[in-house]
Amino acid sequence: MKRLISLVFAGLMTTAAMAQGADAPAEDPLFLPADMADLSTFQWTKRPVLVFANSENDPAFVAQMEYLRDREEELRLRDVIVLTDTDPAARSPLRLRMRPRGFMLVLVDKEGQIELRKPFPWDVREITRSIDKMPLRQREIREAKEREVIR
């Protein structure tokens, strides 16, 4: 009898866990290749951070990606999407538009405007500070505080 109760209980727990997993939305990818023609698909929804290099083995590219992966949650909170391009021979539309020379980091706001370009890796703390100074981000922060007060 104890075995039967244990089996039934284990079955219920497994079914409940599977149901919760099915209901949970899949998390948006944070890192994507920069193979799109333009950034219009991200306008008003994401803040693209473009990372260009002439090779994925470029030490600056490797360091930048480590910085970004170490603090993914802070980037997600600010609606960041990281787009990477390490193949200059492919001559992607974004590479042609941005014209990087070797390594380059580009931060684009939700409106589609380039906010900064850096020829060297930048820490996530510096990136998020730049984002937090943007007018649209300031408004998002104010609205989030107002929602907290209402609750």
C-alpha positions as CSV (number, residue, x, y, z in Angstrom):
1,M,0.0,0.0,0.0
2,K,2.8,2.4,0.9
3,R,4.4,1.7,-2.5
4,L,1.2,2.4,-4.3
5,I,0.8,5.7,-2.5
6,S,4.4,6.7,-3.3
7,L,4.0,5.8,-7.0
8,V,0.7,7.8,-7.2
9,F,2.3,10.8,-5.4
10,A,5.4,10.7,-7.7
11,G,3.2,10.5,-10.8
12,L,1.2,13.5,-9.7
13,M,4.4,15.5,-8.9
14,T,5.8,14.7,-12.4
15,T,2.6,15.6,-14.1
16,A,2.4,18.9,-12.2
17,A,6.0,19.7,-13.0
18,M,5.5,19.0,-16.7
19,A,2.4,21.1,-16.8
20,Q,4.2,24.1,-15.3
21,G,7.1,23.6,-17.8
22,A,4.6,23.7,-20.7
23,D,3.0,26.9,-19.4
24,A,6.2,28.8,-18.9
25,P,7.1,30.9,-22.0
26,A,10.4,30.2,-23.7
27,E,12.9,32.9,-22.9
28,D,14.0,35.1,-25.8
29,P,17.5,34.5,-27.0
30,L,20.0,37.1,-25.9
31,F,22.6,36.3,-28.5
32,L,21.9,36.1,-32.2
33,P,24.1,36.4,-35.4
34,A,23.9,39.8,-37.0
35,D,22.7,38.4,-40.4
36,M,19.6,40.6,-40.8
37,A,19.4,43.4,-43.4
38,D,18.6,46.0,-40.8
39,L,17.5,46.5,-37.2
40,S,13.9,47.4,-37.9
41,T,12.6,44.2,-36.3
42,F,14.0,45.3,-33.0
43,Q,12.7,48.9,-33.1
44,W,10.7,49.9,-30.0
45,T,11.2,46.4,-28.5
46,K,14.9,45.7,-28.0
47,R,18.2,47.6,-27.6
48,P,20.6,46.0,-30.0
49,V,24.3,45.7,-29.0
50,L,26.3,44.8,-32.0
51,V,29.7,43.1,-31.6
52,F,31.9,43.0,-34.7
53,A,35.3,41.3,-35.1
54,N,37.3,39.9,-37.9
55,S,37.4,36.5,-36.2
56,E,35.6,34.8,-33.3
57,N,39.1,34.2,-31.9
58,D,39.9,37.9,-31.7
59,P,40.9,38.5,-28.0
60,A,38.8,41.6,-27.8
61,F,35.7,39.7,-29.1
62,V,36.3,36.8,-26.7
63,A,36.6,39.3,-23.8
64,Q,33.5,41.2,-24.8
65,M,31.4,38.0,-25.1
66,E,32.6,36.9,-21.6
67,Y,31.6,40.2,-20.2
68,L,28.2,39.9,-21.7
69,R,27.6,36.3,-20.7
70,D,28.7,37.0,-17.1
71,R,25.8,39.5,-16.6
72,E,23.0,38.3,-18.9
73,E,20.2,39.2,-16.5
74,E,21.2,42.9,-16.3
75,L,21.0,43.0,-20.1
76,R,17.7,41.2,-20.2
77,L,16.2,43.7,-17.7
78,R,17.1,46.5,-20.2
79,D,15.7,44.7,-23.3
80,V,19.1,44.2,-24.8
81,I,19.7,41.8,-27.7
82,V,23.3,41.0,-28.6
83,L,24.1,40.6,-32.3
84,T,27.5,39.3,-33.4
85,D,29.3,39.3,-36.7
86,T,32.8,37.8,-36.9
87,D,32.9,37.2,-40.7
88,P,34.1,40.3,-42.7
89,A,34.1,38.2,-45.9
90,A,30.3,37.7,-45.7
91,R,29.8,41.5,-46.0
92,S,26.6,41.5,-44.1
93,P,24.3,44.5,-44.5
94,L,24.9,45.6,-40.9
95,R,28.6,45.3,-41.3
96,L,28.5,47.4,-44.5
97,R,26.4,50.0,-42.7
98,M,28.4,50.2,-39.5
99,R,31.9,49.8,-41.2
100,P,33.8,48.3,-38.3
101,R,37.6,48.2,-38.5
102,G,38.5,45.0,-36.6
103,F,36.7,44.9,-33.3
104,M,33.8,47.3,-32.6
105,L,31.0,47.5,-30.1
106,V,27.8,49.4,-31.1
107,L,24.9,50.3,-28.8
108,V,21.6,51.1,-30.6
109,D,18.6,52.5,-28.7
110,K,15.0,51.2,-29.1
111,E,14.4,54.0,-31.6
112,G,17.1,52.7,-33.9
113,Q,19.6,55.4,-33.3
114,I,23.3,54.6,-32.7
115,E,24.1,55.7,-29.2
116,L,27.8,54.8,-29.0
117,R,30.6,53.0,-30.8
118,K,33.6,51.6,-29.0
119,P,36.8,50.1,-30.6
120,F,37.5,48.0,-27.5
121,P,35.5,45.7,-25.1
122,W,33.1,47.4,-22.7
123,D,32.0,46.0,-19.3
124,V,28.3,45.4,-18.9
125,R,28.3,47.9,-16.0
126,E,29.4,50.6,-18.5
127,I,26.9,49.5,-21.1
128,T,24.0,49.4,-18.6
129,R,24.9,52.9,-17.3
130,S,24.8,54.2,-20.9
131,I,21.4,52.6,-21.4
132,D,20.1,53.9,-18.1
133,K,20.9,57.5,-19.2
134,M,18.7,57.2,-22.3
135,P,15.4,59.1,-22.2
136,L,13.3,56.1,-23.1
137,R,15.0,54.0,-20.4
138,Q,14.4,56.8,-17.9
139,R,10.7,56.7,-18.8
140,E,10.6,52.9,-18.4
141,I,12.2,53.2,-14.9
142,R,9.7,55.8,-13.9
143,E,6.7,53.7,-15.1
144,A,8.1,50.7,-13.3
145,K,8.3,52.6,-10.1
146,E,4.7,53.9,-10.5
147,R,3.5,50.4,-11.1
148,E,5.2,49.3,-7.8
149,V,3.5,52.2,-5.9
150,I,0.1,51.2,-7.2
151,R,0.6,47.6,-6.0
